[in-house]
């Protein structure tokens, strides 16, 4: 396996955003520091510790694995969960590599979940060392640590060297061990001069190979809850593209490089990448956007989700658009009823005394708990993250019941203000059932000045506006692209050779926070508009006469996104998402260019997400006229 190493943790903030995002997709990150740093908001997977206090504090904070020097006798390793410990073995002066491999074999793999060996490039290249390393791996594989699987063997490069090469990674990987690589030596995307491209490094370090004649690697695609969505294929090019973009990118046997959802809008945000135990298949864990993974507009190619995952999705959908008279809608609208039902069902589960009753009552508790979560903007993934963190605690609370829980069957549960996310925020959404009211002014209580101020409206001289616009419209209608280029140079100061950019668009790198905000807004707007899609209806008005009402999407639509002094990806979302949801086959977006003739990156990213087919680099009346009448390059 490939294990990136960041030292010290503060270095994570100096890494390129695309590299930091890609590092977060791999199973483990090794930090040579006594602090649990973070990459993309996730707690570190590895950290090096030297004292018992540090070890306990870091494990209790959620650290997955702590690295301890094998000769550090001050830490009582046996008192901690061995699955979360790694022992480091370093060659001493006048001692060969055989000594640390023997120590790891005879001692380390029996006391921890992983061993870390420090080896030089020359040692890794020696045939005898590779053989001894392979024997250590085989011995470690026989030591299964509960559900965590076999003990892992990690190799870190030491000594005077320029760093890992793909050849060295392959030698370590062929022995079944994992290579620990400095994060600064890794790169993503096309610009990896002097660095190892992360996709190629992952392939070399794991020995990832295909048993297919076309060399493609089977890739299982799963949701955040690890529900199987479908199967795709990958190769070196698609893996590099996926790591660079952070999206679901695969290799189509028909079309080549396949950026999932580029045209349909059903894009995927990568959450994690892993290699199977035989190194002949990949698993992409994704956050699926749009209608779903399957080309039939369903979430999965293998049928709908079941159990808690299906319950969570159904409740989330009901939160947005519950049918009239729905019980779930009633719960959302009546906070007191929801509180009472949670208390009632929890009590019934506590009193259940046979397997069938326990299962029945537990299902009821889960349902009302998920309604509570949905009402407060908490997703199933949020709950699962909390469960995972609780599982990692090493300092246990007494766990005694609170007095009110034992003294009475009635447990008062206050309803806090509804939040827009699980993070603390001064901004809150309306409580279930709470009214959202406009500001109201009583006319008889207002002074004349206050009344005049409230009633002021901008004066619009439509005739003057038409006199300014008509020559522009006529020019575009008569001279097409040439007029658009002249007017854009005049009004926007941009000298351009062409008017239209066609999909697929090359989207510049955006800050992680901006990208995440746009992705969240896109998902919210799409969910809202998808719920409004009209259903076809049919009525038999008399025997043999059936009247039908149905809706069809407009084939081609033009969207105008203002620019100038403001960047408005929000306008692009509010116009583009309804067109995408409706199923418009051609979406043309017009927006003023910047002075250098380029398109604002945020608007370009939204155009990519909504499946726009073309972008007209023009603003004002000239853009509207170009889309209304069509030009040599602008679709009508």
C-alpha positions in Angstrom: 0.0 0.0 0.0 1.0 3.7 -0.3 1.1 5.6 3.0 1.8 9.3 2.6 3.8 11.0 5.4 3.5 14.6 6.4 6.2 16.0 8.7 5.5 18.2 10.6 1.7 18.4 10.6 1.8 22.1 9.9 3.2 21.2 6.5 -0.3 20.0 5.5 -1.4 23.7 5.2 1.4 24.4 2.8 0.6 21.6 0.4 -1.3 22.4 -2.8 -5.1 22.1 -2.1 -5.5 19.4 -4.8 -2.7 17.3 -3.2 -4.2 17.7 0.3 -7.6 16.6 -1.1 -6.0 13.6 -2.8 -4.1 12.6 0.4 -7.4 12.5 2.2 -8.6 9.8 -0.2 -6.0 7.2 0.7 -6.5 4.9 3.7 -3.9 6.3 6.0 -1.7 9.4 6.6 1.4 9.1 8.7 2.4 12.2 10.8 5.9 12.2 12.4 4.8 14.4 15.2 3.2 14.1 18.7 0.1 16.0 17.5 -2.9 14.7 15.6 -2.9 17.2 12.7 -5.7 17.3 10.1 -6.0 17.0 6.4 -9.3 18.3 4.9 -11.0 18.4 8.3 -10.3 14.7 9.0 -8.4 13.7 12.1 -4.9 12.2 11.4 -4.8 8.5 10.9 -1.2 8.2 12.2 1.0 10.1 14.7 4.3 9.4 16.4 4.3 9.5 20.2 6.9 9.2 22.9 5.1 9.3 26.2 2.2 7.3 27.7 0.2 10.6 28.3 0.6 11.6 24.6 -0.5 8.1 23.5 -3.6 8.0 25.7 -4.6 11.6 24.8 -4.2 11.1 21.0 -5.9 7.7 20.9 -8.8 9.2 22.9 -9.1 12.1 20.5 -9.7 9.7 17.6 -6.2 8.9 16.3 -6.4 5.6 14.4 -2.8 4.4 14.9 0.0 5.7 17.1 3.7 4.9 16.2 5.9 4.1 19.1 9.7 3.4 19.0 10.2 -0.4 19.6 12.9 0.4 22.2 10.8 2.9 24.1 10.3 1.0 27.4 8.6 4.0 29.1 5.3 3.2 27.4 3.3 0.2 28.6 2.2 -0.9 25.1 0.3 -3.9 26.4 -2.2 -1.6 28.2 -3.6 -0.3 24.9 -5.5 -1.7 22.0 -2.7 -3.4 19.9 -4.7 -2.8 16.7 -4.1 0.9 17.1 -0.3 0.7 17.7 2.6 0.5 15.4 6.2 -0.3 16.6 9.1 1.4 14.8 12.3 -0.5 14.2 15.5 1.4 13.4 18.9 -0.1 12.5 21.6 0.6 15.1 25.2 1.2 14.2 27.1 -1.9 13.2 23.8 -3.8 12.9 22.4 -5.1 9.6 18.8 -5.0 8.5 18.4 -8.7 9.4 18.4 -7.7 13.1 15.4 -5.4 12.9 13.5 -7.8 10.7 14.2 -10.6 13.2 13.0 -8.3 16.1 9.9 -7.4 14.2 9.2 -11.0 13.4 9.8 -12.4 16.9 8.3 -9.5 18.9 6.6 -6.6 17.0 4.0 -8.5 15.1 2.8 -10.1 18.3 2.3 -6.8 20.2 0.8 -4.4 17.7 -1.2 -3.8 14.6 1.7 -2.7 12.4 5.5 -2.6 12.3 7.5 0.2 10.7 11.0 -0.6 9.4 13.5 2.1 8.5 15.5 1.0 5.4 17.8 2.6 3.0 17.4 2.6 -0.8 20.3 0.2 -1.1 18.9 -2.2 1.5 15.5 -2.2 -0.3 17.3 -3.0 -3.6 19.1 -6.1 -2.1 17.5 -9.4 -3.1 18.1 -10.9 0.4 16.4 -8.0 2.1 13.4 -8.3 -0.2 13.1 -12.0 0.6 13.4 -11.4 4.3 10.8 -8.6 4.0 8.4 -11.0 2.2 8.9 -13.6 5.0 8.1 -11.0 7.6 4.9 -10.0 5.7 3.8 -13.7 5.6 4.4 -14.0 9.3 2.5 -10.8 10.0 -0.4 -12.0 7.9 -0.8 -15.0 10.2 -1.3 -12.5 13.1 -5.0 -11.3 12.7 -5.9 -8.5 15.0 -9.7 -8.8 15.3 -11.8 -7.1 12.6 -8.8 -5.0 11.6 -7.2 -7.9 9.7 -3.6 -9.0 9.6 -0.7 -7.0 11.1 0.7 -4.5 8.5 4.3 -4.1 7.6 5.4 -0.5 6.7 8.7 0.6 5.2 10.1 4.1 5.6 13.1 5.3 3.5 16.0 6.6 5.5 19.6 7.6 4.8 21.0 9.9 2.2 18.6 9.5 -0.8 16.7 11.7 -3.2 13.5 9.8 -2.3 11.4 7.0 -3.5 11.3 5.9 -7.1 8.5 3.9 -8.7 11.0 1.0 -8.8 11.6 1.1 -5.1 7.9 1.3 -4.4 7.3 -1.7 -6.6 10.0 -3.7 -4.7 8.3 -3.0 -1.4 4.9 -3.6 -2.8 5.9 -6.9 -4.4 6.9 -8.1 -0.9 3.5 -7.3 0.4 4.6 -4.3 2.5 3.4 -0.7 2.5 5.7 2.2 1.5 5.7 5.4 3.6 6.3 8.3 1.2 6.8 12.0 2.1 3.8 13.9 1.0 6.0 16.6 -0.6 7.4 14.0 -3.0 3.9 13.2 -4.3 2.0 15.2 -7.0 -1.4 15.1 -8.7 -2.5 16.2 -12.1 -0.3 17.0 -15.2 2.2 19.1 -13.4 4.3 16.6 -11.4 7.8 17.6 -12.4 10.3 16.1 -9.9 7.5 14.3 -8.1 5.8 11.0 -8.1 2.3 11.2 -9.7 0.1 9.8 -6.9 -1.9 7.4 -9.2 1.3 5.8 -10.6 2.8 5.6 -7.1 -0.3 3.9 -5.8 -0.2 1.3 -8.6 3.5 0.7 -8.0 3.3 0.5 -4.2 0.4 -1.9 -4.2 1.3 -4.0 -7.3 -2.2 -3.2 -8.6 -2.7 -5.3 -11.7 -5.5 -6.5 -14.0 -6.3 -10.0 -15.1 -8.2 -8.6 -18.1 -6.9 -8.7 -21.6 -7.5 -4.9 -22.0 -5.6 -4.1 -18.8 -8.5 -2.4 -17.1 -8.9 -2.7 -13.3 -12.4 -3.6 -12.0 -13.6 -0.7 -9.8 -16.4 -1.3 -7.3 -18.3 2.0 -6.6 -20.0 2.3 -3.2 -21.8 5.1 -1.3 -20.6 6.7 1.9 -22.5 4.0 3.7 -20.7 1.4 1.5 -23.8 0.5 -0.3 -22.8 -0.9 -3.8 -23.8 1.6 -6.5 -22.3 -0.2 -9.5 -19.1 -1.4 -11.2 -16.8 0.6 -13.5 -13.2 0.2 -14.8 -10.0 2.2 -14.1 -6.5 2.5 -15.5 -3.5 4.7 -14.8 -4.9 7.7 -16.7 -8.4 7.6 -15.1 -6.9 7.0 -11.6 -4.6 10.0 -12.0 -7.6 12.1 -13.2 -9.8 11.0 -10.3 -7.1 11.9 -7.7 -6.5 15.3 -9.4 -10.1 16.3 -9.6 -11.5 14.6 -6.5 -14.4 13.3 -8.6 -15.5 9.9 -9.9 -13.4 9.4 -13.0 -13.2 6.0 -14.7 -12.2 4.4 -18.0 -15.1 3.6 -20.3 -14.5 0.6 -22.7 -16.4 2.6 -25.3 -15.6 6.3 -24.7 -12.2 6.2 -23.0 -11.7 8.6 -20.1 -15.1 9.0 -18.4 -15.8 11.7 -16.0 -19.0 10.4 -14.4 -21.9 12.8 -14.7 -20.2 15.4 -16.8 -23.2 15.5 -19.2 -26.0 14.1 -17.0 -25.2 16.0 -13.8 -24.9 12.8 -11.8 -21.4 13.6 -10.7 -19.6 12.0 -7.8 -17.4 13.4 -5.1 -14.7 11.0 -4.1 -14.6 10.1 -0.4 -12.0 7.3 -0.5 -10.0 4.9 -2.6 -8.8 1.5 -1.5 -7.2 -1.5 -3.1 -8.5 -5.0 -2.5 -6.4 -7.7 -0.7 -5.3 -9.4 -3.9 -4.4 -6.0 -5.6 -6.5 -6.7 -8.7 -9.5 -4.4 -8.0 -10.2 -0.9 -6.7 -13.0 0.4 -4.5 -14.2 4.0 -5.0 -16.2 5.4 -2.1 -18.2 8.3 -3.3 -20.8 10.9 -2.5 -23.3 10.6 -5.3 -24.9 13.7 -6.7 -27.8 14.0 -9.1 -30.4 11.3 -9.7 -28.0 8.4 -9.0 -25.2 6.2 -10.4 -27.2 4.1 -12.8 -28.0 5.3 -16.3 -31.7 4.4 -15.6 -31.8 7.4 -13.1 -31.7 5.2 -10.0 -29.3 5.4 -7.1 -27.7 1.9 -7.7 -27.4 -0.5 -10.6 -28.3 -3.3 -8.1 -31.7 -2.0 -6.9 -32.6 0.3 -4.1 -30.9 0.6 -0.8 -32.4 -1.2 2.2 -32.4 -0.9 5.9 -31.1 2.3 7.7 -29.6 3.7 4.5 -33.0 3.6 2.8 -34.8 4.9 5.8 -32.4 7.9 6.1 -32.9 8.7 2.4 -36.7 8.4 2.5 -36.9 10.6 5.6 -34.6 13.2 4.0 -36.9 13.2 0.9 -40.0 13.6 3.1 -38.4 16.6 4.8 -38.4 18.4 1.4 -41.6 17.1 -0.1 -43.8 15.0 2.1 -47.2 14.1 0.7 -50.2 15.9 2.2 -51.4 14.1 5.3 -48.1 12.3 5.7 -47.3 11.2 9.2 -43.7 12.1 8.7 -44.7 15.6 7.7 -46.8 15.9 10.8 -43.8 15.0 12.9 -41.7 17.6 11.2 -44.4 20.2 11.8 -45.0 19.3 15.5 -41.9 19.3 17.6 -43.7 18.3 20.7 -45.2 15.2 19.1 -41.8 14.1 17.8 -40.3 14.5 21.3 -43.2 12.5 22.8 -42.9 9.7 20.3 -39.1 9.4 20.8 -39.6 9.1 24.6 -42.5 6.7 24.1 -40.7 4.4 21.7 -37.5 4.4 23.7 -39.5 3.3 26.7 -41.2 0.5 24.8 -37.8 -0.7 23.5 -36.5 -0.7 27.1 -39.4 -2.8 28.2 -39.3 -5.3 25.2 -38.5 -8.8 26.5 -38.4 -11.1 23.5 -36.4 -11.0 20.2 -39.3 -10.1 17.9 -40.5 -7.3 20.2 -37.0 -5.9 20.5 -36.5 -5.9 16.7 -40.0 -4.3 16.2 -39.5 -1.5 18.8 -35.9 -0.9 17.7 -37.1 -0.2 14.2 -39.6 2.3 15.6 -36.9 4.1 17.6 -34.7 4.2 14.5 -37.5 5.8 12.4 -38.2 8.6 14.9 -34.5 9.1 15.5 -33.9 9.6 11.8 -36.8 12.1 11.6 -35.2 14.0 14.5 -31.9 14.0 12.6 -33.4 15.2 9.3 -35.3 18.0 11.1 -32.0 19.3 12.4 -30.0 18.9 9.2 -28.1 15.9 10.5 -27.3 13.2 7.9 -26.7 9.5 8.4 -23.0 10.1 7.6 -22.9 12.6 10.5 -24.2 10.0 12.9 -21.8 7.4 11.6 -18.8 9.7 12.1 -19.8 10.2 15.7 -20.2 6.4 16.1 -16.7 5.9 14.7 -15.2 8.5 17.0 -16.9 7.0 20.1 -15.5 3.6 19.1 -12.0 5.1 19.2 -12.3 6.5 22.8 -9.9 4.9 25.3 -10.9 6.9 28.4 -14.3 5.6 29.3 -17.0 7.4 31.2 -18.8 5.6 34.1 -21.8 5.1 31.9 -24.4 5.3 34.7 -27.9 6.4 34.0 -29.0 9.9 34.8 -31.3 10.3 37.8 -34.3 11.4 35.8 -34.0 8.4 33.6 -34.4 6.0 36.6 -36.8 8.0 38.7 -39.5 8.5 36.1 -40.7 7.1 32.8 -41.1 10.7 31.6 -37.8 12.1 30.4 -37.9 15.8 29.6 -36.0 16.5 26.3 -35.7 20.2 25.5 -35.8 21.0 21.8 -32.8 23.3 21.0 -33.0 25.8 18.1 -32.8 24.1 14.7 -29.4 24.4 13.1 -28.5 24.5 9.4 -25.6 22.1 10.0 -24.2 20.0 12.9 -21.6 22.7 13.5 -22.4 25.6 15.9 -23.9 28.5 14.0 -25.5 31.9 14.9 -27.8 31.4 11.9 -30.6 29.0 12.4 -33.4 27.7 10.3 -37.0 27.8 11.4 -38.1 25.2 13.9 -40.6 22.6 12.7 -44.0 24.3 12.7 -42.5 27.8 13.3 -43.8 30.5 11.0 -41.5 32.7 8.9 -43.0 36.2 8.8 -42.3 39.3 6.9 -41.7 42.6 8.7 -45.0 44.4 9.2 -45.6 48.1 9.4 -48.8 49.7 10.7 -49.7 52.5 8.3 -51.4 54.6 10.9 -48.3 54.5 13.1 -45.9 55.8 10.4 -44.8 59.3 9.9 -45.1 60.8 6.5 -41.3 60.6 6.0 -41.3 56.9 7.0 -44.2 56.2 4.7 -42.5 57.9 1.7 -39.3 56.0 2.3 -41.0 52.6 2.4 -43.0 53.4 -0.7 -40.1 54.6 -2.8 -39.5 52.7 -6.1 -36.8 53.2 -8.7 -38.0 55.2 -11.7 -37.7 53.3 -15.0 -38.0 55.0 -18.4 -38.6 52.0 -20.6 -38.5 54.1 -23.8 -35.0 55.3 -23.0 -33.9 51.8 -22.3 -35.3 50.5 -25.6 -33.6 53.3 -27.5 -30.3 52.2 -26.1 -30.9 48.5 -26.6 -32.5 48.4 -30.0 -29.3 49.3 -32.0 -27.4 46.6 -30.1 -30.0 43.9 -30.9 -30.2 45.0 -34.6 -26.4 44.9 -34.9 -26.1 41.3 -33.5 -29.0 40.2 -35.6 -27.4 41.5 -38.8 -23.7 40.8 -38.2 -23.6 37.9 -35.7 -20.3 37.1 -34.0 -18.5 40.1 -35.4 -21.0 42.4 -33.6 -20.8 40.5 -30.4 -17.0 40.7 -30.4 -17.1 44.5 -31.1 -19.6 45.2 -28.4 -17.8 43.0 -25.8 -14.6 44.9 -26.5 -16.5 48.2 -26.1 -18.5 47.4 -22.9 -16.4 44.8 -21.1 -12.9 45.8 -22.4 -12.1 42.2 -23.5 -10.4 41.6 -26.8 -11.4 38.1 -28.0 -11.0 35.9 -31.0 -14.1 33.8 -30.4 -17.5 34.1 -28.7 -18.3 30.6 -27.5 -16.6 28.0 -25.3 -18.0 24.5 -25.7 -18.1 21.6 -23.2 -16.2 19.8 -21.7 -14.9 22.9 -19.9 -11.5 23.2 -18.4 -12.2 24.3 -14.8 -9.4 26.1 -13.0 -8.6 24.9 -9.4 -10.9 26.5 -6.9 -10.3 26.8 -3.1 -11.7 23.8 -1.3 -14.1 25.9 0.7 -15.6 27.5 -2.4 -15.9 24.2 -4.2 -17.6 22.6 -1.2 -20.0 25.6 -0.9 -21.0 25.3 -4.6 -21.4 21.6 -4.3 -23.7 22.0 -1.3 -25.7 24.7 -2.9 -26.0 22.6 -6.1 -27.3 19.6 -4.1 -29.8 21.8 -2.2 -31.2 23.5 -5.3 -31.4 20.3 -7.3 -33.3 18.5 -4.5 -35.8 21.4 -4.3 -36.5 21.5 -8.0 -36.5 17.8 -8.5 -39.4 17.6 -6.0 -41.4 20.0 -8.3 -41.2 17.9 -11.5 -44.9 17.5 -12.6 -46.3 14.0 -12.9 -48.1 13.0 -16.1 -51.8 12.4 -15.6 -54.6 10.7 -17.5 -58.4 11.0 -17.1 -61.1 9.0 -18.9 -63.7 11.6 -19.4 -66.2 9.2 -21.0 -65.9 5.6 -22.2 -63.3 5.4 -24.8 -62.1 9.0 -24.4 -58.9 9.6 -22.4 -57.5 13.0 -21.8 -53.8 13.3 -20.8 -51.7 16.1 -19.4 -47.9 15.8 -19.7 -44.9 18.0 -19.6 -41.9 18.0 -21.9 -38.6 19.9 -21.4 -37.7 22.8 -23.7 -35.1 21.4 -26.0 -32.7 24.4 -26.0 -32.5 27.1 -23.3 -30.4 30.2 -22.9 -29.4 31.3 -19.4 -28.1 34.8 -18.6 -25.6 35.0 -15.7 -24.7 38.6 -14.8 -21.1 39.5 -14.2 -19.3 42.8 -14.1 -18.4 43.9 -10.5 -19.9 40.8 -8.9 -19.2 37.0 -9.2 -22.6 35.3 -9.3 -22.3 31.5 -9.3 -25.7 31.6 -7.4 -27.4 32.9 -10.5 -25.8 30.2 -12.6 -27.1 27.6 -10.1 -30.6 29.0 -9.8 -31.0 29.0 -13.6 -28.9 26.0 -14.6 -30.2 23.5 -12.1 -33.9 23.8 -13.1 -32.9 23.4 -16.8 -30.9 20.3 -15.9 -33.6 18.8 -13.8 -36.2 19.5 -16.5 -34.1 17.5 -18.9 -33.2 20.3 -21.4 -30.9 18.7 -24.0 -29.0 21.9 -24.8 -28.2 24.4 -22.1 -26.4 27.6 -23.3 -25.1 30.0 -20.6 -24.1 33.6 -21.3 -21.9 35.6 -19.0 -19.7 38.6 -19.4 -16.0 37.7 -19.7 -13.2 39.1 -17.6 -10.8 41.6 -19.1 -8.5 38.9 -20.3 -11.4 37.2 -22.1 -11.7 34.3 -19.6 -14.8 33.2 -17.7 -15.1 33.6 -13.9 -13.9 30.1 -12.5 -16.9 29.8 -10.1 -19.4 30.3 -12.9 -17.4 27.9 -15.1 -17.5 25.2 -12.4 -21.3 25.6 -12.1 -21.7 25.4 -15.9 -19.8 22.1 -15.7 -22.0 20.8 -12.9 -25.3 21.7 -14.6 -24.2 20.1 -17.8 -24.1 23.3 -19.9 -23.2 22.6 -23.6 -21.8 26.0 -24.4 -20.9 29.3 -22.7 -21.3 32.6 -24.6 -18.6 35.0 -23.4 -20.8 38.2 -23.6 -23.0 40.2 -21.4 -25.8 42.7 -21.7 -28.2 43.0 -24.6 -25.7 41.6 -27.1 -25.7 38.3 -25.2 -29.5 38.1 -25.1 -29.7 39.0 -28.8 -27.1 36.4 -29.7 -29.0 33.6 -27.9 -32.4 34.8 -29.2 -31.5 35.0 -32.9 -28.4 32.8 -33.0 -25.1 33.7 -34.7 -22.4 31.7 -36.5 -21.2 30.1 -33.2 -24.0 30.9 -30.7 -27.0 28.4 -30.8 -30.4 30.0 -31.3 
